[in-house]
Amino acid sequence: MKRTLFVAALLAAITAGHLAAQSPDLAAEGKAWWAHIQYLADDKLQGRYVGTEGFEAAAKYVEGQFKAIGLKPAGINGYRQPVALEGRTLVPEASKLALVRNGKETPLAVGQDASLAARAELNGSMEAPMVFVGYGLSIPEAGWDDFKGVNLKGKIAVYVNAFPPVKVSDNVKSHVNTADQRWLALKRAGAIGVATIAAPRSGGPGARGATGAAGAGGGRGGGTPQPTVMLADRRMVDAAGEVVSISLTARGAAAVLAGTNHTLEELDQLVTDNKPLPHFAIPGRLKATAQLKRDPIDSCNIVGLVEGSDPALKHEYVIMSAHLDHLGVGRPVNGDALYNGAMDNASGVASVIETARLLTTSGVKTKRSVIFLAVTAEEKGELGSQYFAYRPTVPFKKIVADINLDMFLPLYPLKVIEVQGLAESSLGESVRAAAQTLGVDVQTDREPEQNRFIRSDQYSFIRHGIPALAFKFGYEFGSPEEKIRRDWVANVYHKPNDDLNQPVDKEAAALFDRVMMKLLQGVANDTKRPGWNADSFFKRFAK
């Protein structure tokens, strides 16, 4: 009996020692993760704005880490995939707008009545008729089509930038309501440009919504407007063919609507009351003159590879991605003009690096290959991931999934992961299984109205039919964690204080990285390729 107890105790001790040896040192792993952020979000990198020395330093750092880990270079030039961008700016003194009616030109003051967007292609002068097309949307899922029966060929479409009174899923709404998707639908209908009227705020008619782009809140260098950054290859640009893009102020909209028997107040009231808008021709023509300055910007994605072990599956690829760029130097907030981007998104890049390290040191071989990808110009419209999806460095049809990290916000202990895309594809079950092995739960998006599933680099892959997931640290409604996250979004997101001085739970980040490694292993070892669920809106993109 004593011998049996001794053997049992010995086996228990050996097992406990084995488990201890296998247990991750989350404190050490969290420090390693944070060390990458300390470099990438340091003031010396000046906010990692595309085309700057700071971004180049960040790219070199990621290259060095991939090499040290032992990833195979999988770019075009070593680990690099060059991405040609261009910065577009309009010469202010050469930007002019006017209404031409009955042979008479009435100027629209640029800035006071309207603004021109550099995303459009006008470089010279043009003149075209206008037509008001309500909400400017075509939504087949809801039987809604603002272009039906309207002749838009060669015309500028004028619309209120609001959503029509139809019930559709958040996914449908978020997809069709982007500027690019609106334009693609208008282009198919024959339009050559747009003039948008901001939606009234919830305060009712007369309370205008803001116009202009969101972002760092200002220009680099203390007030100079940032250029509009786009892919240089026009074949990849959704805005291609958009000759002119104009935003009208309330005063400008009133001038455009004059003589139509419709007023801005009338349209505001209809939007406020959630009613359809009329469609009507606008008398006269819009004349626009612009001088577009284009400056090439050389940037890159960084691509590393862990090669699969199964001869039949090693030429299929699971991608783990995160964006490397941030907002640079902008408008000062409390005297600080440097937008370091620690959580957005040095944190995601740090997790790509550390997950790659965990995978290569785990001793577990994956059947499929795994690509670790740091992309450029997410803050400019997911341009780096869009470029990779159009011109991947591996055969496109062999890419099976994208796991994307963009400011997953480890601001408190990890109990539950919010998974964007959880119910869209078989990847949902994969992440659920991976999280459960480490005692972590998963939940769907807590704020689906924010449409985050289409607001980062995973959407570049989704639009090409590749199942994808994105993540945040989760919370329960009414919990302290919910307040922490909401406060961060309100007070830190896209502000200079997203820096190295904010409180972060490093061990929770390390546990998250462990979940990501388990997820990658699960997807890469599953002989069945990930697929969209039958009821997913995004299934339509599958090729």
Backbone torsions as a table, in degrees:
resi	resn	phi	psi	omega
1	MET	NA	-43.8	179.4
2	LYS	-62.7	-40.3	179.8
3	ARG	-62.9	-40.4	179.9
4	THR	-62.7	-42.8	178.9
5	LEU	-65.7	-38.0	179.6
6	PHE	-64.8	-45.1	179.7
7	VAL	-62.4	-43.0	179.8
8	ALA	-62.3	-41.9	-179.6
9	ALA	-66.8	-39.3	179.4
10	LEU	-64.2	-44.9	178.3
11	LEU	-62.1	-39.2	178.8
12	ALA	-64.2	-41.1	179.9
13	ALA	-66.1	-41.9	179.4
14	ILE	-63.3	-44.5	179.8
15	THR	-61.9	-43.7	179.7
16	ALA	-62.9	-40.7	178.5
17	GLY	-65.8	-38.9	178.5
18	HIS	-63.8	-45.3	179.3
19	LEU	-62.2	-39.9	179.3
20	ALA	-63.1	-39.6	-179.8
21	ALA	-66.7	-31.7	-178.2
22	GLN	-85.2	-18.5	-177.2
23	SER	-66.5	132.4	-179.6
24	PRO	-69.7	144.2	173.6
25	ASP	-88.8	85.8	-174.3
26	LEU	-64.6	-30.0	178.7
27	ALA	-64.7	-46.7	179.7
28	ALA	-67.0	-42.2	-180.0
29	GLU	-65.8	-35.9	176.5
30	GLY	-65.0	-38.5	177.6
31	LYS	-66.0	-39.6	178.6
32	ALA	-64.1	-41.9	176.3
33	TRP	-60.4	-45.4	-177.6
34	TRP	-66.7	-32.1	-179.5
35	ALA	-60.5	-36.9	177.1
36	HIS	-64.6	-40.9	179.9
37	ILE	-66.1	-38.4	178.7
38	GLN	-58.7	-35.3	176.5
39	TYR	-76.6	-50.7	-171.6
40	LEU	-69.0	-29.4	-178.6
41	ALA	-103.6	13.5	176.1
42	ASP	-68.4	149.5	179.7
43	ASP	-55.7	-29.7	-176.5
44	LYS	-62.2	-24.8	-179.3
45	LEU	-87.4	-2.4	169.9
46	GLN	52.5	36.8	173.9
47	GLY	80.5	8.6	171.2
48	ARG	52.7	39.9	178.4
49	TYR	-69.8	139.1	-177.0
50	VAL	-58.0	139.6	177.1
51	GLY	84.0	4.9	-178.0
52	THR	-108.4	167.7	176.4
53	GLU	-63.2	-31.0	179.0
54	GLY	-65.0	-42.5	176.6
55	PHE	-65.8	-41.2	179.5
56	GLU	-60.9	-40.1	177.6
57	ALA	-63.5	-39.8	178.0
58	ALA	-64.5	-41.9	179.4
59	ALA	-62.3	-43.7	178.8
60	LYS	-62.7	-37.3	179.6
61	TYR	-63.3	-47.1	-179.2
62	VAL	-64.7	-41.1	174.9
63	GLU	-54.9	-48.0	-178.9
64	GLY	-61.9	-39.4	178.3
65	GLN	-67.5	-42.7	178.3
66	PHE	-60.9	-41.2	179.8
67	LYS	-65.9	-43.8	-178.7
68	ALA	-64.5	-34.5	179.2
69	ILE	-70.6	-29.0	-178.6
70	GLY	102.4	16.8	175.8
71	LEU	-68.6	144.9	175.0
72	LYS	-78.3	137.0	175.6
73	PRO	-64.5	131.6	-176.6
74	ALA	-132.5	25.9	175.8
75	GLY	-92.8	-153.7	175.1
76	ILE	-96.5	-43.3	175.2
77	ASN	-113.2	87.4	-175.9
78	GLY	67.5	-125.7	178.2
79	TYR	-80.7	-8.7	-172.0
80	ARG	-95.1	138.3	166.3
81	GLN	-113.8	104.9	-180.0
82	PRO	-59.7	137.9	177.7
83	VAL	-125.6	112.0	-179.5
84	ALA	-83.9	120.0	177.9
85	LEU	-116.8	168.1	169.6
86	GLU	-139.5	141.0	174.6
87	GLY	-97.0	126.2	-178.8
88	ARG	-111.0	129.9	174.1
89	THR	-134.0	146.0	176.0
90	LEU	-95.9	133.8	176.2
91	VAL	-72.5	113.7	-171.3
92	PRO	-55.8	-44.4	-175.4
93	GLU	-70.3	-13.6	179.9
94	ALA	-102.4	4.6	-179.5
95	SER	-96.2	117.8	-177.6
96	LYS	-138.4	145.1	176.9
97	LEU	-134.5	147.1	178.1
98	ALA	-156.7	152.0	170.1
99	LEU	-97.3	132.2	179.9
100	VAL	-111.6	111.8	-178.3
101	ARG	-137.4	129.0	178.7
102	ASN	54.2	40.0	178.1
103	GLY	75.7	5.9	-177.4
104	LYS	-116.8	135.3	177.5
105	GLU	-95.1	128.8	174.3
106	THR	-115.8	111.9	-176.7
107	PRO	-63.0	144.8	166.6
108	LEU	-106.7	118.0	-175.8
109	ALA	-69.7	119.7	178.0
110	VAL	-67.4	122.9	-176.4
111	GLY	107.9	-47.0	-179.6
112	GLN	-91.6	-39.6	-178.4
113	ASP	-102.1	-32.0	-175.8
114	ALA	-165.1	165.5	174.5
115	SER	-134.8	147.3	176.6
116	LEU	-98.1	142.7	178.5
117	ALA	-102.5	136.3	-179.7
118	ALA	-75.1	-7.5	176.9
119	ARG	-68.4	-22.5	178.7
120	ALA	-80.2	174.2	-167.5
121	GLU	-106.5	2.7	-176.5
122	LEU	-63.2	125.5	176.0
123	ASN	-142.9	79.4	-171.8
124	GLY	143.1	-141.0	-178.7
125	SER	-126.0	149.9	175.1
126	MET	-149.3	159.2	178.3
127	GLU	-144.8	130.9	-175.6
128	ALA	-152.4	153.4	175.0
129	PRO	-72.4	163.9	-178.4
130	MET	-125.6	152.1	174.7
131	VAL	-143.2	137.5	179.4
132	PHE	-88.5	125.6	-174.9
133	VAL	-120.6	40.4	172.7
134	GLY	62.7	-117.1	-180.0
135	TYR	-88.8	-7.0	176.5
136	GLY	66.3	37.6	-176.1
137	LEU	-133.7	147.0	170.0
138	SER	-120.6	117.2	-176.1
139	ILE	-128.0	87.3	-177.5
140	PRO	-56.1	-34.7	-178.0
141	GLU	-61.3	-26.5	-177.8
142	ALA	-108.8	5.1	-177.3
143	GLY	65.8	28.5	-177.0
144	TRP	-110.2	129.5	179.3
145	ASP	-149.1	102.8	179.0
146	ASP	-71.6	-8.8	-174.9
147	PHE	-104.1	-5.6	-177.9
148	LYS	-64.8	126.3	178.6
149	GLY	76.1	6.0	-179.4
150	VAL	-107.7	130.1	177.0
151	ASN	-86.4	106.3	-179.0
152	LEU	-104.0	-2.1	-173.3
153	LYS	-60.8	121.6	178.2
154	GLY	72.9	14.9	-174.6
155	LYS	-115.4	165.0	174.2
156	ILE	-96.1	124.3	179.6
157	ALA	-86.7	123.5	176.9
158	VAL	-104.6	129.7	-179.1
159	TYR	-151.2	160.7	174.3
160	VAL	-87.4	127.9	-175.6
161	ASN	-80.5	69.2	179.0
162	ALA	-138.9	173.6	-179.2
163	PHE	-103.0	137.8	-174.8
164	PRO	-71.8	168.3	-177.4
165	PRO	-79.6	68.3	176.3
166	VAL	-131.8	153.0	178.1
167	LYS	-101.5	116.0	175.9
168	VAL	-137.7	167.1	178.2
169	SER	-67.2	159.7	177.2
170	ASP	-58.9	-35.7	-179.8
171	ASN	-64.7	-44.4	178.2
172	VAL	-62.7	-47.1	-178.2
173	LYS	-59.3	-47.5	-176.7
174	SER	-66.9	-35.0	-178.6
175	HIS	-69.4	-51.6	-174.1
176	VAL	-75.0	-17.6	-172.2
177	ASN	-91.4	2.6	176.8
178	THR	-77.9	156.1	-179.4
179	ALA	-60.1	-40.5	-178.0
180	ASP	-66.2	-44.9	-178.8
181	GLN	-68.2	-37.4	174.8
182	ARG	-57.9	-47.2	-176.9
183	TRP	-66.2	-41.4	-179.6
184	LEU	-59.8	-39.0	177.8
185	ALA	-67.9	-41.1	178.6
186	LEU	-66.1	-39.0	179.4
187	LYS	-63.8	-41.2	177.7
188	ARG	-62.0	-30.1	-179.8
189	ALA	-82.6	-5.8	174.7
190	GLY	108.2	-1.8	-178.2
191	ALA	-68.9	153.3	176.9
192	ILE	-113.0	-4.1	180.0
193	GLY	-174.2	174.8	-178.5
194	VAL	-135.0	153.2	169.1
195	ALA	-135.5	114.6	-173.0
196	THR	-102.5	144.1	173.9
197	ILE	-110.2	125.9	-178.6
198	ALA	-64.2	144.8	177.5
199	ALA	-69.3	148.9	174.2
200	PRO	-66.4	146.9	174.6
201	ARG	-70.8	172.9	-178.2
202	SER	-63.9	-11.9	178.0
203	GLY	-68.2	-10.2	175.6
204	GLY	106.5	-175.7	-177.7
205	PRO	-55.1	136.6	179.6
206	GLY	94.9	-20.2	177.3
207	ALA	-92.2	97.6	-172.7
208	ARG	-77.7	145.2	169.1
209	GLY	-74.7	163.0	-178.2
210	ALA	-73.8	148.1	171.3
211	THR	-110.0	165.0	179.3
212	GLY	100.2	165.8	-173.3
213	ALA	-88.1	147.9	172.3
214	ALA	-81.1	163.7	177.4
215	GLY	159.6	-141.7	-176.4
216	ALA	-70.5	-9.2	178.6
217	GLY	86.0	23.9	178.9
218	GLY	163.2	-174.6	-176.5
219	GLY	-100.3	159.3	174.5
220	ARG	-67.8	152.6	176.2
221	GLY	74.8	21.1	171.9
222	GLY	82.7	37.3	171.7
223	GLY	131.1	-18.7	176.9
224	THR	-69.7	127.1	-177.3
225	PRO	-60.1	139.5	175.9
226	GLN	-70.1	144.7	175.5
227	PRO	-68.9	157.4	169.2
228	THR	-78.8	120.5	-176.7
229	VAL	-100.6	130.6	-178.6
230	MET	-138.2	163.4	172.1
231	LEU	-66.4	138.0	-177.8
232	ALA	-71.7	-29.8	-179.4
233	ASP	-79.3	108.2	-175.2
234	ARG	-60.0	-25.7	-178.6
235	ARG	-67.0	-18.7	179.3
236	MET	-100.2	0.0	-172.7
237	VAL	-97.4	116.6	179.5
238	ASP	-63.3	-28.7	-178.3
239	ALA	-79.9	-0.1	179.6
240	ALA	-55.8	137.0	-179.7
241	GLY	91.8	-8.4	178.6
242	GLU	-83.0	99.1	-174.3
243	VAL	-67.7	-40.9	-177.2
244	VAL	-143.6	139.7	176.2
245	SER	-132.5	118.2	-171.8
246	ILE	-126.3	140.0	170.7
247	SER	-110.9	125.3	-177.7
248	LEU	-96.9	135.4	169.4
249	THR	-79.1	175.4	177.9
250	ALA	-59.1	-42.0	179.8
251	ARG	-65.6	-42.3	178.9
252	GLY	-67.3	-39.4	178.7
253	ALA	-63.4	-40.8	178.5
254	ALA	-61.2	-39.2	178.8
255	ALA	-66.5	-41.7	179.9
256	VAL	-65.8	-38.4	-176.9
257	LEU	-79.3	-11.3	-178.9
258	ALA	-57.2	132.4	178.5
259	GLY	87.1	5.9	-179.0
260	THR	-100.2	-6.3	-172.4
261	ASN	68.9	16.2	174.6
262	HIS	-130.3	147.3	-179.1
263	THR	-121.1	161.4	177.2
264	LEU	-63.5	-37.7	179.7
265	GLU	-62.1	-39.8	178.2
266	GLU	-62.4	-46.9	-179.0
267	LEU	-65.1	-40.6	177.4
268	ASP	-58.7	-43.1	-177.7
269	GLN	-65.7	-40.3	178.2
270	LEU	-63.2	-42.5	177.5
271	VAL	-63.6	-45.5	179.9
272	THR	-60.8	-37.5	179.7
273	ASP	-83.8	2.6	178.2
274	ASN	59.1	51.8	-178.8
275	LYS	-120.7	161.5	176.1
276	PRO	-62.6	154.8	176.6
277	LEU	-105.4	151.1	178.2
278	PRO	-73.9	165.9	172.2
279	HIS	-120.3	135.0	-177.0
280	PHE	-161.9	153.9	175.1
281	ALA	-74.3	150.1	177.6
282	ILE	-110.5	125.5	-176.5
283	PRO	-64.3	149.0	177.5
284	GLY	81.2	-164.3	-177.1
285	ARG	-137.1	156.8	175.0
286	LEU	-100.3	129.2	177.0
287	LYS	-110.1	129.9	-178.9
288	ALA	-132.5	139.7	176.3
289	THR	-130.1	134.0	-179.8
290	ALA	-150.1	149.6	171.4
291	GLN	-117.1	112.9	-173.8
292	LEU	-99.9	121.5	178.7
293	LYS	-100.6	125.7	-178.9
294	ARG	-115.5	126.8	178.9
295	ASP	-123.2	125.4	179.0
296	PRO	-66.4	142.7	176.4
297	ILE	-128.5	119.7	177.6
298	ASP	-91.1	124.1	177.2
299	SER	-139.3	-172.2	-177.1
300	CYS	-162.0	154.4	162.6
301	ASN	-96.3	152.8	176.7
302	ILE	-113.0	126.4	-170.5
303	VAL	-129.0	120.3	175.3
304	GLY	-124.7	158.5	-170.1
305	LEU	-137.2	135.3	164.2
306	VAL	-105.5	116.0	-173.5
307	GLU	-75.2	137.3	178.2
308	GLY	-70.5	164.7	-174.4
309	SER	-105.1	-15.1	-177.0
310	ASP	-91.5	119.2	-178.9
311	PRO	-55.2	-29.8	-177.7
312	ALA	-82.5	-19.7	-173.9
313	LEU	-121.8	-9.0	-173.9
314	LYS	-65.1	-16.9	178.5
315	HIS	-96.0	15.3	166.7
316	GLU	-107.7	154.8	-167.3
317	TYR	-136.5	133.4	168.3
318	VAL	-104.2	130.6	-177.4
319	ILE	-105.3	135.4	167.0
320	MET	-114.6	120.3	-171.4
321	SER	-125.5	158.3	173.2
322	ALA	-162.1	149.8	-178.8
323	HIS	-92.4	141.7	-173.3
324	LEU	-95.4	-24.4	-174.5
325	ASP	-81.9	163.4	169.6
326	HIS	-144.5	-155.7	-164.5
327	LEU	-95.6	-6.8	176.0
328	GLY	76.5	-138.2	-179.5
329	VAL	-109.4	131.9	-175.6
330	GLY	-143.5	-153.3	-177.7
331	ARG	-64.8	130.7	-178.9
332	PRO	-64.5	142.8	171.2
333	VAL	-125.9	117.6	-175.2
334	ASN	53.4	38.2	176.2
335	GLY	84.2	-1.5	-178.7
336	ASP	-109.5	121.5	-178.1
337	ALA	-109.4	4.3	-175.3
338	LEU	-101.1	120.0	-178.2
339	TYR	-97.1	91.9	-169.7
340	ASN	-69.6	-33.8	179.6
341	GLY	65.0	51.9	179.3
342	ALA	-69.3	-54.7	176.5
343	MET	-77.9	-33.1	-177.3
344	ASP	-114.0	87.5	2.9
345	ASN	-139.5	39.0	173.1
346	ALA	-57.6	-31.0	-179.9
347	SER	-62.9	-43.2	-179.8
348	GLY	-66.4	-41.7	178.3
349	VAL	-65.2	-40.2	177.5
350	ALA	-60.3	-38.3	179.1
351	SER	-72.7	-33.6	173.3
352	VAL	-60.0	-45.6	-180.0
353	ILE	-62.8	-48.3	-175.6
354	GLU	-71.6	-34.2	176.0
355	THR	-66.7	-38.6	175.0
356	ALA	-61.0	-40.8	179.1
357	ARG	-64.7	-44.9	179.3
358	LEU	-60.4	-42.4	-178.0
359	LEU	-64.7	-42.5	-177.0
360	THR	-74.5	-24.7	-178.6
361	THR	-98.8	-3.3	-176.4
362	SER	-72.6	-23.0	-176.3
363	GLY	81.8	-2.3	179.7
364	VAL	-97.5	119.1	178.6
365	LYS	-84.2	140.3	176.0
366	THR	-100.1	146.4	-179.1
367	LYS	-69.5	-45.5	175.2
368	ARG	-86.2	161.7	173.0
369	SER	-81.9	153.1	179.1
370	VAL	-120.9	126.6	177.3
371	ILE	-101.1	130.9	173.1
372	PHE	-106.3	123.4	-166.0
373	LEU	-131.3	119.9	172.8
374	ALA	-107.5	117.0	-172.0
375	VAL	-106.2	156.4	179.6
376	THR	-96.4	163.1	164.8
377	ALA	56.8	34.2	171.4
378	GLU	-64.6	-39.7	-177.8
379	GLU	-66.9	-11.8	178.5
380	LYS	-102.6	11.1	177.6
381	GLY	116.3	35.4	179.3
382	GLU	56.2	41.1	-171.7
383	LEU	-73.4	-40.4	-179.1
384	GLY	-65.1	-43.8	178.1
385	SER	-69.4	-35.1	176.6
386	GLN	-61.5	-42.2	178.5
387	TYR	-62.6	-44.6	-178.4
388	PHE	-64.8	-38.8	179.7
389	ALA	-66.3	-33.1	176.2
390	TYR	-76.8	-38.2	-176.0
391	ARG	-132.8	66.0	-179.0
392	PRO	-64.8	154.3	-180.0
393	THR	-84.7	-0.1	172.3
394	VAL	-127.7	163.7	-179.6
395	PRO	-57.8	127.8	-174.5
396	PHE	-56.4	-43.7	-175.5
397	LYS	-67.2	-10.5	179.7
398	LYS	-95.5	-2.1	176.2
399	ILE	-83.0	123.2	-173.3
400	VAL	-105.1	-21.5	-176.7
401	ALA	-165.6	155.8	171.4
402	ASP	-126.6	129.6	175.2
403	ILE	-112.5	108.5	-170.6
404	ASN	-110.2	139.3	178.9
405	LEU	-118.9	121.2	177.2
406	ASP	-143.3	106.1	-178.1
407	MET	40.3	70.7	-178.7
408	PHE	-75.8	-7.3	166.2
409	LEU	63.3	68.7	174.4
410	PRO	-80.7	73.5	-174.3
411	LEU	-98.8	-4.5	-178.3
412	TYR	-159.7	170.1	-178.3
413	PRO	-56.7	146.2	-176.4
414	LEU	-88.7	110.1	173.7
415	LYS	-112.2	-33.6	-176.6
416	VAL	-146.2	140.0	177.7
417	ILE	-105.0	127.7	172.2
418	GLU	-80.4	121.6	-175.8
419	VAL	-111.9	113.2	175.5
420	GLN	-83.2	119.8	-173.2
421	GLY	99.0	10.5	-176.1
422	LEU	-57.0	-39.7	-175.5
423	ALA	-97.7	9.3	-173.4
424	GLU	-94.5	-28.1	-175.1
425	SER	-148.4	175.1	178.5
426	SER	-65.4	-14.9	175.7
427	LEU	-61.3	-24.9	177.9
428	GLY	-58.9	-45.3	178.1
429	GLU	-69.0	-32.3	179.1
430	SER	-64.2	-44.4	-179.1
431	VAL	-72.2	-33.7	176.9
432	ARG	-60.7	-45.5	179.9
433	ALA	-64.9	-41.3	-179.3
434	ALA	-64.3	-43.3	-178.5
435	ALA	-66.5	-39.7	-176.6
436	GLN	-64.6	-30.6	178.9
437	THR	-64.1	-19.7	-179.4
438	LEU	-113.7	15.7	175.5
439	GLY	73.5	24.3	-179.3
440	VAL	-112.8	136.4	176.6
441	ASP	-89.8	168.1	174.4
442	VAL	-127.1	156.9	178.8
443	GLN	-146.9	160.5	175.7
444	THR	-75.9	172.5	-179.3
445	ASP	-55.9	126.2	179.5
446	ARG	-73.2	-22.2	-177.3
447	GLU	-132.2	70.7	-176.0
448	PRO	-61.1	-25.0	180.0
449	GLU	-66.4	-16.8	177.4
450	GLN	-79.4	-12.4	173.4
451	ASN	56.3	41.2	-174.9
452	ARG	-69.1	-21.4	-177.3
453	PHE	-64.7	-20.8	178.5
454	ILE	-111.2	12.9	-172.1
455	ARG	-109.2	14.9	174.4
456	SER	-146.3	-169.7	-166.4
457	ASP	-64.6	-22.1	177.9
458	GLN	-59.0	-28.0	-175.8
459	TYR	-69.8	-25.7	174.8
460	SER	-61.3	-36.2	178.8
461	PHE	-79.8	-40.1	179.9
462	ILE	-57.9	-43.6	-178.4
463	ARG	-65.4	-15.4	175.0
464	HIS	-101.9	11.3	173.4
465	GLY	91.2	6.0	-175.9
466	ILE	-93.5	121.0	177.0
467	PRO	-56.9	144.9	-174.7
468	ALA	-151.6	162.2	174.5
469	LEU	-136.5	155.1	170.2
470	ALA	-138.9	164.6	-166.2
471	PHE	-142.1	152.9	165.8
472	LYS	-141.5	158.0	168.2
473	PHE	-65.6	131.3	-175.6
474	GLY	-86.1	177.5	178.4
475	TYR	-160.9	162.4	171.7
476	GLU	-98.0	144.6	-179.8
477	PHE	-60.7	135.4	179.7
478	GLY	83.9	1.5	-176.9
479	SER	-88.0	162.3	173.6
480	PRO	-58.4	-33.5	179.6
481	GLU	-63.7	-37.8	177.4
482	GLU	-61.2	-43.6	179.6
483	LYS	-63.9	-42.0	179.8
484	ILE	-59.1	-47.1	-177.0
485	ARG	-68.2	-43.9	179.9
486	ARG	-63.8	-37.6	177.2
487	ASP	-64.7	-39.0	179.3
488	TRP	-63.4	-46.6	-179.0
489	VAL	-61.7	-39.4	-177.4
490	ALA	-74.4	-33.8	-168.3
491	ASN	-115.3	-11.5	-174.9
492	VAL	-124.8	-35.0	-176.4
493	TYR	-55.4	127.1	179.6
494	HIS	54.8	38.5	175.8
495	LYS	-130.7	161.8	-177.5
496	PRO	-62.4	-22.5	-177.8
497	ASN	-82.6	8.8	165.1
498	ASP	-81.0	72.7	-172.3
499	ASP	-131.1	-163.5	-174.8
500	LEU	-81.1	-1.9	-176.3
501	ASN	-95.0	-4.3	-177.1
502	GLN	-83.0	150.9	178.7
503	PRO	-72.7	130.6	-178.8
504	VAL	-137.1	141.4	177.5
505	ASP	-90.7	96.5	-174.2
506	LYS	-68.1	-38.7	179.6
507	GLU	-67.1	-35.0	176.8
508	ALA	-65.3	-37.7	176.7
509	ALA	-64.0	-39.6	178.8
510	ALA	-64.7	-39.9	177.0
511	LEU	-64.5	-40.5	176.1
512	PHE	-58.4	-44.3	178.8
513	ASP	-60.7	-36.0	176.8
514	ARG	-64.0	-40.3	176.8
515	VAL	-63.0	-42.0	179.7
516	MET	-63.1	-38.3	178.5
517	MET	-64.5	-43.5	178.0
518	LYS	-61.4	-39.6	178.9
519	LEU	-63.1	-47.9	179.0
520	LEU	-59.6	-43.3	179.6
521	GLN	-62.6	-41.8	-178.7
522	GLY	-64.2	-45.6	-178.5
523	VAL	-70.1	-40.7	-177.1
524	ALA	-71.7	-21.8	-178.8
525	ASN	-99.5	-11.0	179.6
526	ASP	-75.2	120.7	-178.5
527	THR	-67.0	-19.0	177.6
528	LYS	-89.4	127.4	-179.8
529	ARG	-68.3	140.1	177.0
530	PRO	-58.2	146.0	-179.7
531	GLY	-141.2	156.2	176.2
532	TRP	-70.2	144.8	173.3
533	ASN	-69.2	152.7	-173.9
534	ALA	-60.0	-31.8	-176.7
535	ASP	-96.8	10.1	-177.6
536	SER	-77.7	133.9	173.9
537	PHE	-57.0	-35.6	-172.1
538	PHE	-79.3	-6.5	178.1
539	LYS	-60.4	-26.5	-178.2
540	ARG	-61.5	-20.9	-177.9
541	PHE	-87.0	-9.2	-177.2
542	ALA	-60.9	138.8	-177.3
543	LYS	-112.8	NA	NA
